[in-house]
Amino acid sequence: MFKRIAYSTDIGQYVLMSALLRDNGIEVLDLMRAGHVSIAGVDHGFYVQVAANQVVWARRLLSDSEFRHCVVVEKK
């Protein structure tokens, strides 16, 4: 199972966040297999999704980087 941990409307940010996580041994769901939708040629957003057992470490990595503003916090 994968969980959403970050969101960006910028494909470049998505790619950089995914690379950072993968470089640190975290499994990231590939964008091409994710449920991304493009309407009328406009990209609406990209979720970074990681394996459920790696959520805490992945959020910590992104929170300590320039992507802290992209981190999605789960509502209880």
Backbone hydrogen bonds in HBPLUS format (Angstrom, degrees):
<---DONOR---> <-ACCEPTOR-->    atom                        ^
c    i                          cat <-CA-CA->   ^        H-A-AA   ^      H-
h    n   atom  resd res      DA  || num        DHA   H-A  angle D-A-AA Bond
n    s   type  num  typ     dist DA aas  dist angle  dist       angle   num
A0052-ALA N   A0001-MET O   2.93 MM  51  5.80 155.3  1.99 163.3 156.2     1
A0003-LYS N   A0050-VAL O   2.81 MM  47  5.52 157.6  1.85 155.6 159.0     2
A0050-VAL N   A0003-LYS O   2.96 MM  47  5.52 150.6  2.05 153.7 150.6     3
A0005-ILE N   A0048-VAL O   2.88 MM  43  5.88 169.8  1.89 171.3 172.3     4
A0072-VAL N   A0005-ILE O   2.73 MM  67  5.06 168.2  1.74 122.8 127.0     5
A0048-VAL N   A0006-ALA O   2.84 MM  42  5.04 162.9  1.87 134.2 139.7     6
A0007-TYR N   A0070-CYS O   2.85 MM  63  5.25 150.7  1.93 139.0 146.9     7
A0008-SER N   A0046-PHE O   2.98 MM  38  5.34 150.0  2.07 144.7 154.3     8
A0046-PHE N   A0008-SER O   2.70 MM  38  5.34 149.4  1.79 154.4 164.9     9
A0014-TYR N   A0010-ASP O   3.11 MM   4  6.47 159.8  2.15 151.6 157.5    10
A0015-VAL N   A0011-ILE O   2.96 MM   4  6.22 160.8  1.99 150.8 155.1    11
A0016-LEU N   A0012-GLY O   3.00 MM   4  6.26 161.0  2.03 150.1 155.0    12
A0017-MET N   A0013-GLN O   2.85 MM   4  6.02 164.9  1.88 157.0 160.9    13
A0018-SER N   A0014-TYR O   2.94 MM   4  6.09 165.9  1.96 152.4 156.6    14
A0019-ALA N   A0015-VAL O   2.95 MM   4  6.11 155.6  2.01 144.9 151.9    15
A0020-LEU N   A0016-LEU O   2.95 MM   4  6.14 160.9  1.99 149.3 154.0    16
A0021-LEU N   A0017-MET O   3.03 MM   4  6.28 163.7  2.06 152.9 156.8    17
A0022-ARG N   A0018-SER O   2.88 MM   4  6.06 167.1  1.90 153.2 157.2    18
A0023-ASP N   A0019-ALA O   2.85 MM   4  5.94 158.2  1.90 150.2 156.3    19
A0024-ASN N   A0021-LEU O   3.00 MM   3  5.18 142.5  2.14 101.8 113.2    20
A0026-ILE N   A0021-LEU O   3.01 MM   5  5.24 161.1  2.04 141.3 138.5    21
A0025-GLY N   A0022-ARG O   2.96 MM   3  5.06 156.1  2.02 115.0 114.0    22
A0051-ALA N   A0027-GLU O   3.33 MM  24  5.96 145.8  2.46 150.6 156.0    23
A0029-LEU N   A0049-GLN O   2.83 MM  20  5.46 167.7  1.84 155.4 159.6    24
A0033-ARG N   A0030-ASP O   2.98 MM   3  5.51 147.5  2.09 114.0 123.4    25
A0034-ALA N   A0031-LEU O   3.07 MM   3  4.99 152.1  2.15 100.9 109.6    26
A0042-VAL N   A0039-ILE O   3.03 MM   3  5.54 167.7  2.05 118.9 122.8    27
A0054-GLN N   A0051-ALA O   2.85 MM   3  5.47 164.2  1.88 125.3 129.6    28
A0058-ALA N   A0054-GLN O   2.97 MM   4  6.05 162.5  2.01 155.3 161.1    29
A0059-ARG N   A0055-VAL O   2.87 MM   4  6.03 165.9  1.89 157.7 160.9    30
A0060-ARG N   A0056-VAL O   3.04 MM   4  6.21 156.3  2.10 146.1 153.0    31
A0061-LEU N   A0057-TRP O   2.96 MM   4  6.22 159.3  2.00 150.7 155.8    32
A0062-LEU N   A0058-ALA O   3.05 MM   4  6.32 167.8  2.06 154.2 156.7    33
A0063-SER N   A0059-ARG O   2.78 MM   4  5.87 154.3  1.85 147.9 156.1    34
A0064-ASP N   A0060-ARG O   3.02 MM   4  6.14 137.2  2.21 143.7 153.2    35
A0065-SER N   A0062-LEU O   3.12 MM   3  5.09 160.5  2.16 107.4 109.9    36
A0070-CYS N   A0067-PHE O   2.86 MM   3  5.41 161.5  1.89 121.0 127.3    37
A0071-VAL N   A0068-ARG O   3.37 MM   3  5.56 158.7  2.42 105.7 111.4    38
